[in-house]
Structure formats: structure tokens, C-alpha cells
Amino acid sequence: MIYEFKTYRAAPGAIDALIKRFHQTTMPIFARLGIHVVHCWTSEAEPDAFFYMTRFDSKEAGKAAWAAFGSDAEWKAAKAASETNGPLLASQTTVYLEPTDFSPLSS
């Protein structure tokens, strides 16, 4: 099992629109493509950031799922429609996490 912890940094003034798009559009597309979202977070300490974690059986499964997402026609149309006034996302990072053998997630 592999986990991906993702941080999205919104373009100036776009955090609410970014979160709305993720909730209303991205999450259903993820579900259709088998991208399992473990949890989503925001932080008062980082008001322009949105965090979420995904889970895959392997890095290869994750790569395949992300490739499918990136080429998905519904996603491309929704992204374009939501960015008529400019990009919502300024940057993103991904940290790959593997549970330790003593982690409760390992069992």
C-alpha cells in the first residue's frame, strides 16, 4: 500500500474556488477512476493551502490512475470551465508515504 500526501497552493484569491472544484467535480471523477481519497484538510496556519491524502495498492497503480485522470475528458472540460479567469492552482507537491511494519495501517 502506498499513500500520497498532496499539498495544493491556490492562486491568489482562488482557494475557495479550488476547494469547491475539488469537492464538486474532482472527487466524483476520482471515485469513478478508482482514486481513493483517505482524507482532506485545510489549515488556519496556511489559508491558501488545501491538503489531501490518497491511497493506492502500489506506486504503479497510482501512476496509472493519475495518467487516467490527466487524460479524462470530463476532468479536462471541468478544469477549463473553472479557470476562465485564470488558474486556480499555483503549485502542488506530493509526498509518498509507506506505512511502517508497526503502523496500525499495516495490518
C-alpha positions as CSV (number, residue, x, y, z in Angstrom):
1,M,0.0,0.0,0.0
2,I,1.2,3.5,-0.8
3,Y,-0.1,6.8,0.4
4,E,0.3,10.1,-1.3
5,F,0.1,13.3,0.8
6,K,-0.7,16.2,-1.6
7,T,-0.5,19.9,-0.9
8,Y,-2.2,22.3,-3.3
9,R,-1.3,26.0,-3.1
10,A,-4.1,28.2,-4.6
11,A,-3.5,31.1,-6.9
12,P,-4.1,34.4,-5.1
13,G,-7.8,34.6,-4.1
14,A,-8.7,31.2,-5.5
15,I,-8.7,28.9,-2.5
16,D,-12.5,28.8,-2.2
17,A,-12.9,28.0,-5.9
18,L,-10.2,25.4,-5.8
19,I,-11.8,23.6,-2.8
20,K,-15.2,23.9,-4.4
21,R,-14.0,22.3,-7.7
22,F,-12.2,19.6,-5.7
23,H,-15.4,18.8,-3.7
24,Q,-17.9,19.0,-6.5
25,T,-16.0,17.9,-9.6
26,T,-12.7,16.2,-8.8
27,M,-13.9,13.9,-6.0
28,P,-16.6,12.3,-8.2
29,I,-14.1,11.8,-11.0
30,F,-11.6,10.3,-8.6
31,A,-14.2,7.9,-7.4
32,R,-15.1,6.9,-11.0
33,L,-11.4,6.3,-11.7
34,G,-10.7,4.4,-8.5
35,I,-8.6,7.1,-6.8
36,H,-9.3,6.6,-3.1
37,V,-9.1,9.8,-1.1
38,V,-8.3,9.0,2.5
39,H,-9.0,12.5,3.9
40,C,-8.9,16.2,3.1
41,W,-7.7,19.1,5.2
42,T,-7.4,22.8,5.4
43,S,-5.3,24.7,7.9
44,E,-5.7,28.1,9.5
45,A,-2.0,28.4,9.5
46,E,-1.9,28.1,5.7
47,P,-5.1,29.7,4.4
48,D,-4.1,29.4,0.8
49,A,-3.4,25.6,1.0
50,F,-5.5,22.5,0.6
51,F,-4.2,19.1,1.7
52,Y,-5.4,15.6,0.9
53,M,-4.2,12.0,1.0
54,T,-4.8,9.3,-1.5
55,R,-4.2,5.5,-1.2
56,F,-3.1,3.0,-3.9
57,D,-2.1,-0.6,-3.9
58,S,1.3,0.4,-5.4
59,K,3.2,3.3,-6.9
60,E,2.5,1.7,-10.3
61,A,-1.3,1.7,-9.6
62,G,-1.1,5.3,-8.5
63,K,0.8,6.3,-11.7
64,A,-1.8,4.6,-13.9
65,A,-4.7,6.2,-12.0
66,W,-3.1,9.7,-12.3
67,A,-2.5,9.1,-16.0
68,A,-6.1,8.2,-16.5
69,F,-7.2,11.3,-14.5
70,G,-4.9,13.6,-16.5
71,S,-6.4,12.4,-19.8
72,D,-10.0,12.2,-18.6
73,A,-12.3,14.3,-20.9
74,E,-14.7,15.2,-18.0
75,W,-11.7,16.5,-15.9
76,K,-10.3,18.5,-18.8
77,A,-13.6,20.2,-19.5
78,A,-14.3,20.9,-15.8
79,K,-10.8,22.3,-15.3
80,A,-11.1,24.6,-18.4
81,A,-14.5,25.8,-17.3
82,S,-13.4,26.6,-13.8
83,E,-10.3,28.5,-15.0
84,T,-11.9,31.0,-17.3
85,N,-10.5,33.8,-15.1
86,G,-7.1,32.1,-14.6
87,P,-5.6,29.1,-12.9
88,L,-6.9,28.1,-9.5
89,L,-3.7,26.2,-8.6
90,A,-0.4,27.9,-8.2
91,S,1.6,24.9,-7.2
92,Q,1.4,21.4,-5.8
93,T,3.6,18.9,-4.1
94,T,3.3,15.2,-3.4
95,V,5.0,13.2,-0.6
96,Y,4.9,9.4,-1.0
97,L,4.3,7.6,2.3
98,E,4.7,3.9,3.1
99,P,3.4,2.6,6.4
100,T,6.0,1.1,8.7
101,D,5.6,-2.5,9.7
102,F,4.4,-1.4,13.1
103,S,1.8,1.1,11.8
104,P,-1.8,0.3,12.6
105,L,-2.4,0.9,8.8
106,S,-0.1,-2.1,8.0
107,S,-2.5,-4.7,9.3
